[in-house]
Every structure is written in structure tokens, then in C-alpha cells.
Amino acid sequence: MLYSTIHPYTHAVLRLPGCDPLEVHVGVRVQGKSGVLHECDVLVLPADEAILSRSRHVAPRGTRSLLAVECKYYASHLSLYLARGFHGLHSDLGLKFPYFVANLRAGRIERYLSYHNRTWENGVIPSSLEAIYLEGLMRESFKKHIAVRGALNP
């Protein structure tokens, strides 16, 4: 939980030009539109939502979050149920920018997520082209956030 005091917990603060600060968290739970809690491997949300979560001891709202990454690292075969789970997660959280990321390629997962218009990048390992592509996807998310939420330049 984002508000847990049982273990030392940390996060990164992300400041984008003209925008309110964001927080970046790893392995936290977020509340879906259904009221169900879901774990996000990587979550970027407005700092004010994270502060509210900590002060009220509640999970942050998925609908207020900017970006989430579902990360899968497997030694062999990726099962289709992983894509189905991500599709349901995306639907319930109402995120602006959800990403499914895996270290392996999986044609059925790619086809399923593409059909449902979900963003994915498979074959992501350090220093790979796919890792660079993922960075580009996230950069686009932050550019759009700045364009919509940033202060207007005269």
C-alpha cells in the first residue's frame, strides 16, 4: 500500500515543465472504478493524489493516475491469460496510459492486445531496441500530459 508505515517506502518525484509534480511508485495498489484494488508494477500519479492516499490511508484512484506499466519477466512461454488480465485491469483502472511490457515475444498476446487497442512492448530487456521503443512510448505520454496539464506559454 502506498500509505504503509510498516516498511520503509520511497518513491521518485517527477517534475515536468509547467505541471504539478508527479510521483513514480513501484509495486503499489490502486483502486479501480469497481472499487477493487489492483497492484501496479509501475505507477505514475499526481503528487496530490499520493498525498491524499497517505493522509487518508486509502489506495489512490486509478482514474486519477497518469501511467501504469504491467511488467512480465518470464523464463519461457507467456500465456494468453496475462493479456486478458491486463485488458481487464486497463478497463477497471481507467488509466490514460497503460502499458503491457514483457521480456519475451508472444504473438498471441500481441495480437490480442492490438485487437483491443492496448499498448504493449514485448522483447524488452536492458539495452534492447524494444527498451528504447518503450522509452519513446512513455515520452509521448509525458508530452501529452504536459500539453494538456501544463501551464500555457504566451
C-alpha positions as CSV (number, residue, x, y, z in Angstrom):
1,M,0.0,0.0,0.0
2,L,1.2,3.5,-0.8
3,Y,0.4,4.6,2.7
4,S,2.0,1.7,4.6
5,T,4.2,2.6,7.5
6,I,5.2,-1.0,8.3
7,H,8.3,-0.9,6.0
8,P,10.4,2.0,4.8
9,Y,8.9,3.1,1.5
10,T,10.1,5.5,-1.1
11,H,9.2,7.0,-4.5
12,A,10.5,9.4,-7.1
13,V,9.1,12.8,-7.7
14,L,8.8,13.8,-11.3
15,R,8.6,17.4,-12.3
16,L,7.5,18.2,-15.8
17,P,7.6,21.8,-17.2
18,G,4.6,23.8,-16.2
19,C,2.9,20.8,-14.4
20,D,2.1,19.9,-10.9
21,P,4.5,17.3,-9.6
22,L,4.0,13.6,-10.2
23,E,5.1,10.6,-8.1
24,V,6.5,7.4,-9.5
25,H,5.9,4.2,-7.5
26,V,6.8,0.5,-7.8
27,G,4.5,-2.3,-6.7
28,V,1.6,-0.3,-5.2
29,R,-2.1,-1.0,-5.1
30,V,-4.6,1.3,-6.8
31,Q,-8.4,1.4,-6.7
32,G,-10.3,0.6,-9.8
33,K,-13.6,2.0,-10.9
34,S,-15.2,-1.1,-9.5
35,G,-13.8,-0.4,-6.0
36,V,-11.4,-3.4,-6.4
37,L,-7.7,-2.9,-5.6
38,H,-5.2,-3.8,-8.3
39,E,-1.4,-4.0,-8.0
40,C,0.6,-1.8,-10.4
41,D,4.2,-2.8,-11.1
42,V,5.0,0.9,-12.0
43,L,2.5,3.7,-11.3
44,V,2.8,7.4,-12.1
45,L,0.2,9.6,-10.4
46,P,-0.2,13.2,-9.4
47,A,1.6,14.0,-6.1
48,D,-1.7,15.4,-4.6
49,E,-3.4,12.1,-5.2
50,A,-0.5,10.3,-3.5
51,I,-0.6,12.7,-0.6
52,L,-4.3,12.2,-0.2
53,S,-3.8,8.4,-0.2
54,R,-1.1,8.6,2.5
55,S,-3.1,11.0,4.7
56,R,-6.4,9.1,4.5
57,H,-4.9,5.6,4.4
58,V,-6.7,4.7,1.2
59,A,-5.4,3.4,-2.2
60,P,-5.0,6.0,-4.9
61,R,-7.7,6.1,-7.5
62,G,-6.8,4.6,-10.9
63,T,-8.8,7.2,-12.7
64,R,-6.5,9.9,-11.3
65,S,-3.3,8.1,-12.3
66,L,-1.4,9.0,-15.4
67,L,0.6,6.0,-16.3
68,A,0.9,2.3,-15.3
69,V,3.2,-0.4,-16.5
70,E,2.3,-4.1,-16.1
71,C,5.7,-5.9,-16.3
72,K,6.1,-9.6,-17.1
73,Y,9.5,-11.3,-16.8
74,Y,9.3,-15.0,-17.7
75,A,12.0,-17.6,-18.4
76,S,9.7,-19.2,-21.1
77,H,6.3,-19.0,-22.7
78,L,3.9,-16.1,-21.9
79,S,0.3,-17.3,-21.5
80,L,-2.6,-15.5,-23.1
81,Y,-4.3,-15.1,-19.7
82,L,-1.7,-12.4,-18.9
83,A,-3.0,-10.3,-21.8
84,R,-6.6,-10.9,-20.7
85,G,-5.8,-9.9,-17.2
86,F,-4.1,-6.7,-18.4
87,H,-7.1,-5.9,-20.6
88,G,-9.4,-6.2,-17.6
89,L,-7.0,-4.2,-15.4
90,H,-6.9,-1.4,-18.1
91,S,-10.7,-1.4,-18.3
92,D,-11.2,-1.1,-14.5
93,L,-8.5,1.4,-13.8
94,G,-9.4,3.9,-16.4
95,L,-5.8,5.0,-16.9
96,K,-4.7,7.4,-19.6
97,F,-1.6,5.5,-20.5
98,P,-1.4,1.8,-19.5
99,Y,1.4,-0.4,-20.9
100,F,2.0,-4.1,-21.0
101,V,5.7,-4.9,-21.1
102,A,7.3,-8.3,-21.3
103,N,10.8,-9.7,-21.8
104,L,9.7,-12.3,-24.3
105,R,7.8,-12.1,-27.6
106,A,4.4,-13.6,-27.7
107,G,2.4,-13.4,-31.0
108,R,-1.0,-14.3,-29.4
109,I,-0.6,-11.7,-26.7
110,E,0.5,-9.1,-29.3
111,R,-2.5,-9.9,-31.5
112,Y,-5.0,-9.9,-28.6
113,L,-3.7,-6.6,-27.1
114,S,-3.6,-5.0,-30.6
115,Y,-7.1,-6.0,-31.4
116,H,-8.3,-4.4,-28.1
117,N,-6.2,-1.3,-28.8
118,R,-3.9,-1.8,-25.8
119,T,-0.4,-0.6,-25.8
120,W,2.3,-3.2,-25.4
121,E,6.0,-3.8,-26.0
122,N,7.5,-7.3,-25.9
123,G,11.1,-8.3,-26.0
124,V,12.1,-5.6,-23.6
125,I,15.4,-6.3,-22.0
126,P,18.1,-3.7,-21.0
127,S,19.8,-2.0,-23.9
128,S,17.4,-3.6,-26.5
129,L,15.7,-1.6,-29.2
130,E,12.4,-2.6,-27.6
131,A,13.6,-0.8,-24.4
132,I,14.3,2.3,-26.4
133,Y,10.8,2.0,-28.1
134,L,9.3,1.7,-24.6
135,E,11.1,4.9,-23.5
136,G,9.6,6.6,-26.6
137,L,6.1,5.5,-25.7
138,M,6.5,6.9,-22.2
139,R,8.0,10.1,-23.5
140,E,4.9,10.5,-25.7
141,S,2.7,10.0,-22.6
142,F,4.6,12.7,-20.7
143,K,4.5,15.1,-23.7
144,K,0.7,14.7,-23.9
145,H,0.4,15.3,-20.2
146,I,2.4,18.5,-20.4
147,A,0.3,19.7,-23.4
148,V,-2.9,19.1,-21.5
149,R,-2.0,19.9,-17.9
150,G,1.0,22.3,-18.2
151,A,0.8,26.0,-17.9
152,L,0.2,27.7,-21.3
153,N,3.1,29.7,-22.7
154,P,2.1,33.0,-24.1
